Amino acid sequence: MKGVFLDLDTVSHQGDVKLRSLERVLSVLHAFGTTPADKLVEYAAGAEVVIVNKVKLPGDIIRRLAGVKLISVAATGVNNIDLIAARQCGIGVCNVPAYATKAVAQHVFALILALNQHLEGYEQLLREGAWKRAPQFTLLDFPIRELAGKRMGIVGYGNIGQAVARVAEAFGMAVFLAARNRDDRSPGRLPLDELLPLVDILSIHAPLSADTRGLIGPKELTLMKPEAILINCSRGGIVDETALAAMLKAGRLAGAGIDVLSEEPPVHGNPLLDPTIPNLIVTPHVAWATREARQRVVDEMALNIAAFERGEPRNRVD
């Protein structure tokens, strides 16, 4: 089968991810770093397999993809694909679940530790010469807490949420799980309004949906302890960004680590990009982006495509 990768630059940086596994299962592979919306049909011409990461394929485009048999998504989420249109056109869609679990869990704790240890604050003091002027051997300007004995709250207990829980427990933290929804009465699950006042760290790992959009808003943030830390390495839009910025500025939260925004890239700005907000770390959606995870997603797509050609439904979402 012939294939085209429409946004390779979202997965590979200067060739650090190899495409050999895809080249073995595809007779031809054309790769474009990026694809403008008005070039989608042109670039996909002649392909039987279209590979995308974040390129949007709405129904009007999918219906014009003559000869395409499979859309292979280089991600877990497929909200950029019109699945109904793909089904109507007889085009299969597959994704890659759990490829970045280790990477995201690692990033979650990078943010937690940086915030908890006040690494940026202490580094700034050193740059200003405070240590050289100190009357003693150490600086104690920022309080540091031990994670052992603290409470971690997790919203979304899939592969990543479970991985984060295991690391939290290794630090000696107690883990509390949020209920999936208001009707969830599963043992070991707490309604969100009961969980939030309990936890010292809240880590979000839920997908963005109608139910989770704005899930952590002004009311929920007010329920959290003033000394609590919020981490969102899931999807922008789950946390009310304006409310979070206000809470941090007012000192009503100890800190936040954010890897995702409601608009990416944030071409129209974002309240969380205000450099005066204290104890906030924003990273550009890189929690998933270890080189190992990026190579893994490519290799898993190759296995998906090979399975599709054999008639096996590997990682099919439609």
PATORNU-216016 format. One record per residue (C-alpha): residue number from 0; residue in three letters; x, y, z. Coordinates in nm, 2 decimals. Each point is the difference from the previous one (the first is absolute). Example, Ala and Ser with C-alpha at 12.3 -4.5 7.8 and 13.67 -1.06 7.14 Angstrom:
! residues 2
- 0, ALA, 1.23, -0.45, 0.78
- 1, SER, 0.14, 0.34, -0.07
//
This chain:
! residues 318
- 0, MET, 0.00, 0.00, 0.00
- 1, LYS, 0.10, 0.36, -0.07
- 2, GLY, 0.01, 0.24, 0.29
- 3, VAL, 0.04, 0.37, 0.08
- 4, PHE, 0.10, 0.16, 0.34
- 5, LEU, -0.16, 0.34, 0.00
- 6, ASP, 0.17, 0.15, 0.31
- 7, LEU, 0.32, -0.18, 0.07
- 8, ASP, 0.15, 0.30, 0.18
- 9, THR, -0.24, -0.05, 0.29
- 10, VAL, 0.18, -0.33, 0.07
- 11, SER, 0.35, 0.03, -0.13
- 12, HIS, 0.25, 0.28, 0.06
- 13, GLN, 0.28, 0.02, -0.25
- 14, GLY, -0.03, -0.37, -0.07
- 15, ASP, 0.04, -0.12, 0.35
- 16, VAL, -0.29, -0.25, -0.05
- 17, LYS, 0.06, -0.27, -0.27
- 18, LEU, -0.27, -0.10, -0.24
- 19, ARG, 0.15, -0.34, -0.09
- 20, SER, -0.29, -0.20, 0.15
- 21, LEU, -0.25, 0.20, -0.21
- 22, GLU, 0.21, -0.04, -0.31
- 23, ARG, 0.00, -0.38, 0.05
- 24, VAL, -0.38, -0.02, 0.00
- 25, LEU, -0.07, 0.26, -0.27
- 26, SER, 0.11, -0.04, -0.36
- 27, VAL, 0.03, 0.38, -0.02
- 28, LEU, 0.01, 0.26, 0.28
- 29, HIS, -0.01, 0.37, -0.07
- 30, ALA, 0.06, 0.22, 0.31
- 31, PHE, -0.08, 0.37, 0.03
- 32, GLY, 0.12, 0.20, 0.30
- 33, THR, -0.33, 0.19, 0.01
- 34, THR, -0.30, 0.02, -0.22
- 35, PRO, -0.22, 0.32, -0.04
- 36, ALA, -0.37, -0.06, 0.01
- 37, ASP, -0.04, 0.09, -0.37
- 38, LYS, 0.26, -0.26, -0.10
- 39, LEU, -0.14, -0.30, 0.18
- 40, VAL, -0.17, -0.16, -0.30
- 41, GLU, 0.29, 0.08, -0.23
- 42, TYR, 0.27, -0.15, 0.23
- 43, ALA, -0.21, -0.31, 0.07
- 44, ALA, -0.06, -0.07, -0.37
- 45, GLY, 0.08, -0.36, -0.09
- 46, ALA, 0.04, -0.12, 0.36
- 47, GLU, -0.19, -0.29, 0.15
- 48, VAL, 0.12, 0.07, 0.35
- 49, VAL, 0.00, 0.36, 0.14
- 50, ILE, 0.20, 0.05, 0.31
- 51, VAL, -0.07, 0.30, 0.22
- 52, ASN, 0.07, 0.12, 0.35
- 53, LYS, -0.18, 0.33, 0.05
- 54, VAL, -0.11, 0.08, -0.35
- 55, LYS, -0.38, 0.04, -0.01
- 56, LEU, -0.19, -0.21, -0.24
- 57, PRO, -0.36, 0.12, -0.01
- 58, GLY, -0.28, -0.17, -0.19
- 59, ASP, 0.03, 0.21, -0.31
- 60, ILE, 0.37, -0.09, -0.04
- 61, ILE, -0.05, -0.37, 0.08
- 62, ARG, -0.26, -0.03, -0.27
- 63, ARG, 0.26, 0.13, -0.25
- 64, LEU, 0.27, -0.25, 0.10
- 65, ALA, -0.05, -0.23, -0.30
- 66, GLY, 0.17, -0.34, 0.04
- 67, VAL, 0.08, 0.04, 0.37
- 68, LYS, -0.07, -0.31, 0.20
- 69, LEU, 0.15, 0.08, 0.34
- 70, ILE, 0.06, 0.31, 0.21
- 71, SER, 0.28, -0.07, 0.25
- 72, VAL, 0.02, 0.25, 0.29
- 73, ALA, 0.34, 0.05, 0.16
- 74, ALA, -0.17, 0.06, 0.34
- 75, THR, -0.26, -0.14, 0.24
- 76, GLY, -0.26, 0.27, -0.05
- 77, VAL, -0.19, 0.00, -0.33
- 78, ASN, -0.22, 0.31, 0.05
- 79, ASN, 0.17, 0.16, -0.31
- 80, ILE, -0.16, -0.27, -0.22
- 81, ASP, -0.37, 0.00, -0.11
- 82, LEU, -0.06, -0.36, 0.09
- 83, ILE, -0.36, 0.00, -0.14
- 84, ALA, 0.12, 0.12, -0.34
- 85, ALA, 0.28, -0.26, 0.00
- 86, ARG, -0.24, -0.28, 0.08
- 87, GLN, -0.24, 0.12, -0.27
- 88, CYS, 0.29, 0.00, -0.25
- 89, GLY, 0.12, -0.35, 0.11
- 90, ILE, 0.33, 0.14, 0.13
- 91, GLY, 0.14, -0.17, 0.31
- 92, VAL, 0.15, 0.21, 0.28
- 93, CYS, 0.26, -0.13, 0.25
- 94, ASN, 0.18, 0.17, 0.28
- 95, VAL, 0.29, -0.08, 0.24
- 96, PRO, -0.10, -0.03, 0.37
- 97, ALA, 0.24, 0.01, 0.29
- 98, TYR, 0.31, 0.08, -0.20
- 99, ALA, 0.10, 0.30, 0.22
- 100, THR, -0.10, -0.13, 0.34
- 101, LYS, 0.35, -0.01, 0.15
- 102, ALA, 0.09, 0.34, -0.16
- 103, VAL, -0.31, 0.18, 0.14
- 104, ALA, 0.04, -0.15, 0.35
- 105, GLN, 0.36, 0.11, 0.00
- 106, HIS, -0.10, 0.36, -0.11
- 107, VAL, -0.27, 0.01, 0.27
- 108, PHE, 0.26, -0.05, 0.27
- 109, ALA, 0.25, 0.23, -0.16
- 110, LEU, -0.26, 0.27, 0.04
- 111, ILE, -0.09, -0.11, 0.35
- 112, LEU, 0.36, -0.01, 0.12
- 113, ALA, 0.09, 0.33, -0.17
- 114, LEU, -0.29, 0.18, 0.17
- 115, ASN, 0.03, -0.18, 0.34
- 116, GLN, 0.38, 0.07, 0.02
- 117, HIS, -0.04, 0.36, -0.13
- 118, LEU, 0.28, -0.07, -0.25
- 119, GLU, -0.07, 0.32, -0.20
- 120, GLY, -0.02, 0.22, 0.31
- 121, TYR, 0.33, -0.13, 0.15
- 122, GLU, 0.17, 0.02, -0.34
- 123, GLN, -0.11, 0.37, -0.02
- 124, LEU, 0.15, 0.07, 0.34
- 125, LEU, 0.33, -0.15, -0.11
- 126, ARG, 0.00, 0.21, -0.31
- 127, GLU, -0.06, 0.31, 0.21
- 128, GLY, 0.30, -0.09, 0.23
- 129, ALA, -0.21, -0.08, 0.31
- 130, TRP, 0.20, -0.31, 0.09
- 131, LYS, 0.33, 0.19, -0.01
- 132, ARG, -0.14, 0.26, 0.23
- 133, ALA, -0.17, -0.25, 0.24
- 134, PRO, 0.12, 0.01, 0.36
- 135, GLN, -0.03, -0.38, 0.02
- 136, PHE, 0.06, -0.31, -0.22
- 137, THR, -0.35, -0.02, -0.14
- 138, LEU, -0.30, 0.19, -0.12
- 139, LEU, -0.35, -0.07, 0.14
- 140, ASP, -0.20, 0.26, -0.19
- 141, PHE, -0.25, -0.26, -0.15
- 142, PRO, -0.16, -0.27, 0.20
- 143, ILE, 0.06, -0.36, -0.12
- 144, ARG, -0.23, -0.28, 0.09
- 145, GLU, 0.06, -0.37, 0.00
- 146, LEU, -0.24, -0.19, -0.23
- 147, ALA, 0.00, -0.30, 0.23
- 148, GLY, -0.33, 0.00, 0.19
- 149, LYS, -0.17, 0.25, -0.23
- 150, ARG, -0.32, -0.07, -0.19
- 151, MET, -0.01, -0.03, -0.38
- 152, GLY, -0.34, 0.04, -0.18
- 153, ILE, -0.03, -0.14, -0.35
- 154, VAL, -0.28, 0.09, -0.24
- 155, GLY, 0.00, -0.26, -0.28
- 156, TYR, 0.13, -0.35, 0.09
- 157, GLY, 0.10, -0.14, -0.33
- 158, ASN, 0.35, -0.12, -0.10
- 159, ILE, 0.16, 0.34, 0.09
- 160, GLY, -0.19, 0.06, 0.31
- 161, GLN, 0.10, -0.35, 0.13
- 162, ALA, 0.36, 0.06, -0.09
- 163, VAL, -0.01, 0.33, 0.19
- 164, ALA, -0.16, -0.17, 0.30
- 165, ARG, 0.28, -0.26, 0.01
- 166, VAL, 0.27, 0.27, 0.01
- 167, ALA, -0.19, 0.19, 0.26
- 168, GLU, -0.02, -0.31, 0.22
- 169, ALA, 0.38, -0.05, -0.05
- 170, PHE, 0.05, 0.35, 0.15
- 171, GLY, -0.22, -0.11, 0.30
- 172, MET, -0.31, 0.19, -0.10
- 173, ALA, -0.35, -0.11, 0.05
- 174, VAL, -0.20, -0.01, -0.32
- 175, PHE, -0.37, 0.10, -0.03
- 176, LEU, -0.20, -0.05, -0.32
- 177, ALA, -0.27, 0.23, -0.13
- 178, ALA, -0.34, -0.15, -0.09
- 179, ARG, -0.05, -0.03, -0.38
- 180, ASN, -0.31, 0.21, 0.02
- 181, ARG, -0.28, 0.10, 0.24
- 182, ASP, -0.16, -0.35, -0.02
- 183, ASP, 0.32, -0.19, 0.07
- 184, ARG, -0.02, -0.18, 0.33
- 185, SER, 0.28, -0.24, -0.05
- 186, PRO, 0.20, -0.11, 0.31
- 187, GLY, 0.31, 0.22, 0.04
- 188, ARG, -0.14, 0.29, -0.20
- 189, LEU, -0.08, 0.34, 0.14
- 190, PRO, -0.23, 0.26, -0.14
- 191, LEU, 0.21, 0.29, -0.12
- 192, ASP, -0.13, 0.25, 0.26
- 193, GLU, 0.10, -0.25, 0.27
- 194, LEU, 0.34, -0.08, -0.15
- 195, LEU, 0.12, 0.36, -0.06
- 196, PRO, 0.02, 0.12, 0.36
- 197, LEU, 0.19, -0.32, 0.10
- 198, VAL, 0.29, 0.01, -0.24
- 199, ASP, 0.34, 0.17, 0.00
- 200, ILE, 0.06, -0.06, -0.37
- 201, LEU, -0.27, -0.04, -0.27
- 202, SER, 0.11, -0.16, -0.33
- 203, ILE, -0.24, -0.01, -0.30
- 204, HIS, 0.01, -0.28, -0.25
- 205, ALA, -0.35, 0.00, -0.15
- 206, PRO, -0.09, 0.05, -0.37
- 207, LEU, -0.16, 0.32, -0.11
- 208, SER, -0.38, -0.05, -0.05
- 209, ALA, -0.32, 0.18, 0.06
- 210, ASP, 0.00, -0.14, 0.35
- 211, THR, 0.36, 0.10, 0.08
- 212, ARG, 0.02, 0.34, -0.17
- 213, GLY, 0.02, 0.26, 0.29
- 214, LEU, 0.00, -0.28, 0.25
- 215, ILE, 0.25, 0.19, 0.22
- 216, GLY, -0.16, 0.34, 0.02
- 217, PRO, -0.01, 0.28, 0.26
- 218, LYS, -0.22, -0.20, 0.24
- 219, GLU, 0.23, -0.30, -0.01
- 220, LEU, 0.32, 0.20, 0.03
- 221, THR, -0.14, 0.17, 0.31
- 222, LEU, -0.06, -0.34, 0.15
- 223, MET, 0.37, -0.08, -0.02
- 224, LYS, 0.25, 0.06, 0.29
- 225, PRO, 0.19, 0.33, -0.04
- 226, GLU, 0.32, -0.21, 0.03
- 227, ALA, -0.11, -0.24, -0.27
- 228, ILE, 0.16, -0.04, -0.35
- 229, LEU, -0.19, -0.07, -0.32
- 230, ILE, 0.14, -0.19, -0.29
- 231, ASN, -0.16, -0.02, -0.34
- 232, CYS, 0.18, -0.22, -0.26
- 233, SER, -0.33, -0.11, -0.16
- 234, ARG, -0.19, 0.25, -0.22
- 235, GLY, -0.04, 0.37, 0.01
- 236, GLY, -0.36, 0.10, 0.07
- 237, ILE, -0.04, -0.23, 0.29
- 238, VAL, 0.13, 0.27, 0.23
- 239, ASP, -0.15, 0.35, -0.01
- 240, GLU, 0.32, 0.19, -0.09
- 241, THR, -0.12, 0.35, 0.11
- 242, ALA, -0.12, -0.13, 0.34
- 243, LEU, 0.33, -0.19, 0.05
- 244, ALA, 0.21, 0.31, -0.08
- 245, ALA, -0.21, 0.21, 0.25
- 246, MET, 0.04, -0.26, 0.27
- 247, LEU, 0.38, -0.02, -0.04
- 248, LYS, 0.03, 0.38, 0.00
- 249, ALA, -0.21, 0.02, 0.31
- 250, GLY, 0.22, -0.26, 0.18
- 251, ARG, -0.30, -0.23, 0.03
- 252, LEU, 0.20, -0.29, -0.15
- 253, ALA, 0.36, -0.09, 0.07
- 254, GLY, 0.08, -0.07, -0.37
- 255, ALA, -0.10, -0.15, -0.33
- 256, GLY, 0.17, -0.20, -0.27
- 257, ILE, -0.17, 0.02, -0.34
- 258, ASP, 0.10, -0.18, -0.32
- 259, VAL, -0.31, 0.07, -0.20
- 260, LEU, -0.21, 0.31, -0.09
- 261, SER, -0.34, 0.04, -0.15
- 262, GLU, 0.15, 0.14, -0.32
- 263, GLU, 0.33, -0.15, -0.14
- 264, PRO, 0.20, 0.17, -0.11
- 265, PRO, -0.13, 0.30, 0.21
- 266, VAL, -0.01, 0.24, -0.29
- 267, HIS, -0.27, 0.21, 0.17
- 268, GLY, 0.18, 0.01, 0.34
- 269, ASN, -0.11, -0.17, 0.32
- 270, PRO, -0.05, 0.11, 0.36
- 271, LEU, 0.26, -0.26, 0.12
- 272, LEU, 0.28, 0.16, -0.22
- 273, ASP, 0.01, 0.31, 0.23
- 274, PRO, 0.36, 0.00, 0.12
- 275, THR, -0.10, 0.17, 0.33
- 276, ILE, -0.20, -0.31, 0.12
- 277, PRO, 0.19, -0.15, 0.29
- 278, ASN, 0.08, -0.37, 0.04
- 279, LEU, -0.12, -0.10, -0.34
- 280, ILE, 0.19, -0.21, -0.26
- 281, VAL, -0.14, -0.03, -0.35
- 282, THR, 0.16, -0.24, -0.25
- 283, PRO, -0.10, -0.01, -0.37
- 284, HIS, -0.19, -0.34, -0.01
- 285, VAL, 0.32, -0.20, 0.03
- 286, ALA, -0.09, -0.25, 0.28
- 287, TRP, -0.04, -0.27, -0.27
- 288, ALA, 0.30, 0.09, -0.21
- 289, THR, 0.29, -0.21, 0.12
- 290, ARG, 0.19, -0.13, -0.30
- 291, GLU, -0.08, -0.36, 0.11
- 292, ALA, -0.38, 0.08, 0.00
- 293, ARG, 0.02, 0.17, -0.34
- 294, GLN, 0.18, -0.30, -0.15
- 295, ARG, -0.25, -0.23, 0.17
- 296, VAL, -0.30, 0.17, -0.16
- 297, VAL, 0.16, -0.04, -0.34
- 298, ASP, 0.07, -0.37, 0.05
- 299, GLU, -0.34, -0.06, 0.14
- 300, MET, -0.16, 0.16, -0.30
- 301, ALA, 0.20, -0.24, -0.22
- 302, LEU, -0.14, -0.29, 0.19
- 303, ASN, -0.35, 0.15, -0.04
- 304, ILE, 0.04, 0.03, -0.37
- 305, ALA, 0.13, -0.35, -0.04
- 306, ALA, -0.29, -0.14, 0.20
- 307, PHE, -0.25, 0.20, -0.21
- 308, GLU, 0.15, -0.14, -0.32
- 309, ARG, -0.05, -0.35, 0.15
- 310, GLY, -0.36, 0.07, 0.09
- 311, GLU, 0.07, 0.01, 0.37
- 312, PRO, -0.16, 0.28, 0.21
- 313, ARG, 0.30, 0.12, 0.20
- 314, ASN, -0.06, 0.33, 0.18
- 315, ARG, -0.30, 0.08, -0.21
- 316, VAL, -0.22, 0.28, 0.13
- 317, ASP, -0.23, -0.02, -0.30
//
